Amino acid sequence: MGRQINVMVIGSGTIGGELMSRLKAPGWNVSCVIRNMTYRIGALGDFQAALAFDPGSRSQFRSMLNEEKPDVAFLAIPTRDRGEVALRYMLDLLENGTKVVTAEKGVAAWQFEHIAGHLNHIDLGAAVGGGNAFLYTLRRRHLRGKRVTIYAVLNATMNRILSDVGSGMSLEKAARESSLLGLAEPLKAGESANPLTIFNGELADATMKICAFFNIVLSQGEYITPHRFQTRTLEKSDLRRLVSPNDRRRYVVTLTNDANDADDDDDLIAPLRLKVNGFYVTAGFKSIQAGTYLSKWLPEGIDNGVLLYEDGHVYSYAGPGAGPATVDAMIAGAHELLRLE
């Protein structure tokens, strides 16, 4: 790596825990890991408690930044609000001169206007698509002003559940496994991993990712937030339609500035529709007919991916999303921000 890098990890959970393990490698000087305590990684790779930490104390956090002077911070907190907590951490870190890497999508969906001027110091690549590189790959293509149609899978969990059901697993078991494996959004207190709860949590996740995707890749000054969509939750009758043996449904997002390609499918389940900045944005559980372009692009088991039609050319991006792949993307993002080899 060439030089010692001062690192801060904020949060724990699946992503934070994986980061802590991976950052024990030489070259990363992990000065603080924040839960309700601060920790240091010792010389033997062990975690040593340093002092109590109050996540609600902004002054304590700022004092910590002044003392530790991290070069980069990995913000690994869950999205439990409209990105307000992530934004607070981000602004303090940026003011301190610290680069920020995060997979937290709330800030990119709800608070993008507050961070748009700082994107050279922030890596959001893992916030949409997890371990894929397509978010920044597409941003670098400067798609505004071109004839563009994008089909995207931005939430792999719902499609994985439906694929498992298509392979013979019960809907209840598929939903429960997605939660146990950490693929589904974290359950709130008192919730159980039943299909309706899992799918509705994932629909909220998908809406945030659609906004984040549009804001980062396609927007020119007008940013969208989830409240722009008229959304609804799934009901039990919708679940029965989703797993009908005579129908293959997948959650697909369509974004296009070509009116001829706008998705006017009136059979979508849980549809989202919006026209903004000349783009038609549509999402929902779409019936995938055999032999169509979508059926060829969406084989069983697809994780996260994008099918891009750009001025008559076709490009496809796909790959793993959640878990270790997300951490791969975050560490790669840190390398790019710090211009490391």
C-alpha positions as CSV (number, residue, x, y, z in Angstrom):
1,M,0.0,0.0,0.0
2,G,3.0,2.3,0.4
3,R,2.0,4.4,3.4
4,Q,0.1,4.1,6.6
5,I,-3.5,5.1,6.3
6,N,-5.5,6.3,9.3
7,V,-9.0,4.7,9.1
8,M,-12.2,5.1,11.0
9,V,-15.1,2.6,10.9
10,I,-18.4,3.9,12.0
11,G,-21.0,1.2,12.7
12,S,-20.9,-2.5,13.1
13,G,-23.3,-5.1,11.8
14,T,-22.5,-7.3,8.8
15,I,-20.7,-4.7,6.8
16,G,-18.9,-3.1,9.7
17,G,-17.8,-6.5,11.1
18,E,-16.4,-7.6,7.7
19,L,-14.6,-4.3,7.4
20,M,-13.0,-4.6,10.8
21,S,-11.8,-8.0,9.9
22,R,-10.4,-7.0,6.5
23,L,-8.8,-3.8,7.7
24,K,-6.5,-5.7,10.1
25,A,-4.2,-6.0,7.1
26,P,-0.9,-4.0,7.1
27,G,-1.1,-0.5,6.0
28,W,-4.5,0.3,7.5
29,N,-4.2,2.0,10.9
30,V,-7.7,1.6,12.3
31,S,-7.7,4.2,15.0
32,C,-11.4,4.0,16.0
33,V,-14.3,1.7,15.5
34,I,-17.5,3.1,16.8
35,R,-20.4,1.2,18.3
36,N,-21.4,2.4,21.8
37,M,-17.7,2.3,22.5
38,T,-14.6,3.3,20.6
39,Y,-12.0,0.6,19.8
40,R,-8.6,0.3,18.4
41,I,-7.1,-2.6,16.6
42,G,-4.0,-3.6,18.5
43,A,-0.7,-4.9,17.2
44,L,-1.9,-8.5,17.3
45,G,-5.1,-7.7,15.4
46,D,-7.3,-7.7,18.5
47,F,-9.9,-5.1,19.3
48,Q,-9.1,-3.0,22.4
49,A,-11.8,-0.9,24.0
50,A,-10.8,2.7,24.4
51,L,-13.6,4.7,25.8
52,A,-17.4,5.0,26.0
53,F,-19.0,6.8,23.0
54,D,-22.3,8.6,22.8
55,P,-23.6,8.3,19.1
56,G,-25.8,11.3,19.8
57,S,-23.0,13.6,20.9
58,R,-21.8,15.6,17.9
59,S,-19.2,17.4,19.9
60,Q,-17.6,14.2,21.2
61,F,-17.4,12.9,17.6
62,R,-15.8,16.1,16.4
63,S,-13.2,16.0,19.2
64,M,-12.5,12.4,18.2
65,L,-11.9,13.5,14.6
66,N,-9.5,16.3,15.7
67,E,-7.5,13.8,17.8
68,E,-7.4,10.8,15.4
69,K,-7.3,12.7,12.0
70,P,-8.5,9.8,9.9
71,D,-7.7,9.9,6.2
72,V,-10.8,7.9,5.3
73,A,-13.9,6.8,7.1
74,F,-16.1,3.8,6.3
75,L,-19.7,4.8,7.2
76,A,-21.3,1.4,7.9
77,I,-24.5,2.2,9.5
78,P,-28.0,0.8,8.6
79,T,-30.6,3.1,6.9
80,R,-33.2,3.6,9.6
81,D,-34.2,7.1,8.8
82,R,-34.1,9.5,5.8
83,G,-30.3,9.6,5.8
84,E,-30.1,12.3,8.5
85,V,-27.7,10.4,10.8
86,A,-25.5,9.5,7.8
87,L,-25.5,13.1,6.6
88,R,-24.5,14.4,10.1
89,Y,-21.5,12.1,10.2
90,M,-20.6,12.9,6.6
91,L,-20.6,16.7,7.1
92,D,-18.4,16.4,10.2
93,L,-16.0,14.1,8.4
94,L,-15.8,16.2,5.3
95,E,-15.2,19.4,7.4
96,N,-12.3,17.5,9.1
97,G,-10.8,16.7,5.6
98,T,-11.7,13.0,5.8
99,K,-12.8,11.1,2.7
100,V,-16.0,9.1,3.2
101,V,-16.9,5.7,1.8
102,T,-20.4,4.3,2.5
103,A,-23.1,1.8,1.4
104,E,-25.8,3.8,3.2
105,K,-28.3,4.7,0.6
106,G,-30.6,7.0,2.6
107,V,-28.3,10.0,2.2
108,A,-28.1,9.5,-1.5
109,A,-31.8,9.2,-1.8
110,W,-33.1,11.8,0.7
111,Q,-30.2,14.2,1.3
112,F,-28.4,14.3,-2.0
113,E,-28.6,18.0,-2.4
114,H,-26.5,18.4,0.7
115,I,-23.7,16.2,-0.6
116,A,-23.8,16.9,-4.3
117,G,-21.0,19.5,-4.0
118,H,-18.7,17.1,-2.2
119,L,-18.8,14.0,-4.5
120,N,-15.0,14.2,-5.2
121,H,-14.5,13.3,-1.5
122,I,-17.3,10.7,-1.1
123,D,-17.6,7.2,-2.6
124,L,-21.2,5.9,-2.8
125,G,-20.5,3.1,-5.2
126,A,-21.6,0.4,-2.8
127,A,-24.9,2.1,-2.0
128,V,-26.5,0.9,-5.2
129,G,-25.5,-2.5,-6.6
130,G,-23.4,-3.5,-3.7
131,G,-20.3,-5.1,-5.1
132,N,-20.9,-4.0,-8.7
133,A,-19.1,-1.0,-10.2
134,F,-21.9,0.0,-12.5
135,L,-23.0,3.1,-10.5
136,Y,-19.8,5.1,-11.3
137,T,-19.2,3.3,-14.5
138,L,-22.5,4.7,-15.8
139,R,-21.9,8.1,-14.3
140,R,-18.7,8.4,-16.2
141,R,-20.6,7.7,-19.5
142,H,-22.3,11.1,-19.2
143,L,-25.6,9.8,-20.3
144,R,-27.5,13.0,-20.2
145,G,-28.1,14.3,-23.7
146,K,-27.9,10.9,-25.3
147,R,-30.8,8.6,-26.2
148,V,-30.8,6.3,-23.2
149,T,-32.9,3.4,-21.9
150,I,-31.8,1.5,-18.8
151,Y,-33.3,-1.7,-17.3
152,A,-32.0,-2.3,-13.9
153,V,-32.1,-4.8,-11.0
154,L,-31.3,-2.6,-8.0
155,N,-32.7,-4.8,-5.3
156,A,-31.5,-8.4,-5.7
157,T,-33.2,-9.8,-2.6
158,M,-36.8,-9.8,-3.9
159,N,-35.7,-11.4,-7.2
160,R,-33.7,-14.0,-5.3
161,I,-36.7,-14.9,-3.2
162,L,-38.9,-15.3,-6.3
163,S,-36.2,-17.3,-8.0
164,D,-35.9,-19.7,-5.0
165,V,-39.7,-20.1,-5.1
166,G,-39.5,-20.9,-8.8
167,S,-37.0,-23.6,-7.9
168,G,-39.5,-25.3,-5.5
169,M,-38.8,-23.5,-2.2
170,S,-41.8,-22.2,-0.2
171,L,-42.2,-18.5,-0.1
172,E,-42.0,-18.5,3.7
173,K,-38.7,-20.4,3.7
174,A,-37.2,-18.2,0.9
175,A,-38.1,-15.0,2.8
176,R,-36.8,-16.4,6.1
177,E,-33.5,-17.5,4.6
178,S,-33.0,-14.1,3.0
179,S,-33.3,-12.5,6.4
180,L,-31.1,-15.1,8.2
181,L,-28.4,-14.7,5.5
182,G,-28.4,-10.9,6.0
183,L,-29.6,-10.2,2.4
184,A,-32.9,-8.7,3.4
185,E,-33.2,-5.3,5.1
186,P,-32.8,-5.5,8.9
187,L,-36.1,-6.2,10.7
188,K,-37.5,-3.6,13.1
189,A,-38.2,-4.4,16.7
190,G,-41.1,-6.8,16.9
191,E,-41.1,-7.8,13.2
192,S,-40.9,-11.3,12.0
193,A,-39.3,-12.6,8.8
194,N,-42.6,-13.3,7.1
195,P,-42.9,-12.7,3.3
196,L,-45.1,-9.6,3.5
197,T,-42.7,-7.9,6.0
198,I,-39.6,-8.8,4.0
199,F,-41.0,-7.7,0.6
200,N,-42.4,-4.4,2.0
201,G,-39.0,-3.7,3.6
202,E,-37.3,-4.4,0.3
203,L,-39.7,-2.2,-1.6
204,A,-38.7,0.7,0.6
205,D,-35.1,-0.2,-0.1
206,A,-35.7,-0.4,-3.8
207,T,-37.3,3.1,-3.9
208,M,-34.3,4.7,-2.2
209,K,-31.9,3.0,-4.6
210,I,-33.9,4.2,-7.6
211,C,-33.6,7.7,-6.3
212,A,-29.9,7.3,-5.5
213,F,-29.3,5.8,-8.9
214,F,-31.1,8.7,-10.7
215,N,-29.4,11.4,-8.6
216,I,-25.9,10.0,-9.2
217,V,-26.1,8.8,-12.8
218,L,-28.8,10.9,-14.6
219,S,-29.6,14.0,-12.7
220,Q,-28.7,17.5,-13.8
221,G,-29.5,19.6,-10.8
222,E,-33.0,18.3,-10.0
223,Y,-32.7,15.5,-7.4
224,I,-35.5,13.1,-6.6
225,T,-36.4,11.7,-3.2
226,P,-38.7,8.7,-2.4
227,H,-41.6,11.0,-1.5
228,R,-41.9,11.9,-5.2
229,F,-43.3,8.4,-5.9
230,Q,-46.8,7.3,-5.0
231,T,-46.0,4.1,-3.3
232,R,-48.0,1.4,-1.7
233,T,-47.2,-1.8,0.3
234,L,-47.9,-5.3,-0.9
235,E,-50.9,-7.2,0.4
236,K,-51.4,-11.0,0.7
237,S,-53.3,-11.1,-2.6
238,D,-50.2,-9.5,-4.3
239,L,-48.0,-12.3,-2.9
240,R,-50.3,-14.9,-4.4
241,R,-49.9,-13.3,-7.8
242,L,-46.1,-13.0,-7.4
243,V,-45.6,-16.7,-6.9
244,S,-48.2,-17.9,-9.5
245,P,-46.7,-21.0,-11.2
246,N,-48.0,-19.6,-14.5
247,D,-46.2,-16.3,-14.3
248,R,-42.6,-15.3,-13.8
249,R,-42.4,-12.0,-12.0
250,R,-39.2,-10.0,-11.3
251,Y,-38.7,-6.5,-9.9
252,V,-37.4,-4.4,-12.7
253,V,-36.6,-0.7,-12.9
254,T,-36.9,1.2,-16.3
255,L,-35.4,4.6,-16.8
256,T,-35.5,6.2,-20.3
257,N,-35.7,9.5,-22.1
258,D,-37.2,7.9,-25.1
259,A,-41.0,8.0,-24.9
260,N,-41.2,5.0,-27.1
261,D,-39.3,2.9,-24.5
262,A,-41.3,4.1,-21.5
263,D,-42.7,1.2,-19.6
264,D,-46.5,1.5,-20.0
265,D,-47.2,-2.0,-18.6
266,D,-50.5,-1.7,-16.7
267,D,-50.0,-5.2,-15.2
268,L,-47.1,-4.2,-12.9
269,I,-47.5,-5.2,-9.3
270,A,-46.6,-2.4,-6.8
271,P,-45.8,0.0,-9.6
272,L,-43.8,3.2,-9.2
273,R,-44.0,5.9,-12.0
274,L,-42.4,9.3,-12.3
275,K,-41.4,11.7,-15.1
276,V,-38.5,13.9,-14.2
277,N,-35.9,15.8,-16.1
278,G,-37.2,14.3,-19.4
279,F,-36.8,10.8,-18.0
280,Y,-39.6,8.3,-17.6
281,V,-38.9,6.2,-14.4
282,T,-41.0,3.1,-13.8
283,A,-40.5,0.1,-11.5
284,G,-42.5,-2.9,-10.3
285,F,-42.9,-6.6,-10.4
286,K,-43.0,-7.3,-14.1
287,S,-44.2,-10.4,-15.9
288,I,-41.1,-11.7,-17.8
289,Q,-42.3,-13.4,-21.0
290,A,-40.2,-16.2,-22.4
291,G,-38.1,-15.2,-25.5
292,T,-38.1,-11.5,-24.7
293,Y,-35.0,-9.3,-24.2
294,L,-35.8,-9.2,-20.5
295,S,-36.0,-13.0,-20.2
296,K,-32.6,-13.3,-21.9
297,W,-31.1,-10.7,-19.6
298,L,-32.8,-11.9,-16.5
299,P,-31.8,-15.6,-16.1
300,E,-32.5,-17.3,-12.7
301,G,-30.2,-16.1,-10.0
302,I,-29.3,-12.7,-11.4
303,D,-28.1,-10.5,-8.5
304,N,-27.7,-6.8,-9.3
305,G,-27.4,-5.6,-12.8
306,V,-28.0,-3.0,-15.5
307,L,-28.9,-3.4,-19.2
308,L,-28.0,-0.1,-21.0
309,Y,-29.2,1.0,-24.4
310,E,-27.1,4.1,-25.3
311,D,-27.5,5.7,-28.7
312,G,-28.1,2.4,-30.3
313,H,-25.4,0.5,-28.5
314,V,-26.0,-2.2,-25.8
315,Y,-24.0,-2.7,-22.6
316,S,-24.7,-5.1,-19.8
317,Y,-23.4,-5.0,-16.2
318,A,-24.1,-7.6,-13.6
319,G,-22.5,-9.2,-10.5
320,P,-22.8,-10.0,-6.8
321,G,-24.3,-7.4,-4.5
322,A,-24.6,-8.0,-0.8
323,G,-22.2,-9.3,1.9
324,P,-18.4,-9.5,1.3
325,A,-18.8,-8.1,-2.3
326,T,-20.1,-4.8,-0.8
327,V,-17.0,-4.6,1.4
328,D,-14.9,-5.3,-1.6
329,A,-16.5,-2.3,-3.3
330,M,-16.1,-0.1,-0.3
331,I,-12.4,-0.8,0.1
332,A,-11.9,-0.3,-3.6
333,G,-13.7,3.0,-3.2
334,A,-11.3,4.0,-0.5
335,H,-8.3,3.2,-2.7
336,E,-9.7,5.4,-5.4
337,L,-10.4,8.3,-3.1
338,L,-6.9,8.1,-1.6
339,R,-5.3,7.4,-5.0
340,L,-3.7,4.3,-3.7
341,E,-2.3,1.6,-6.0
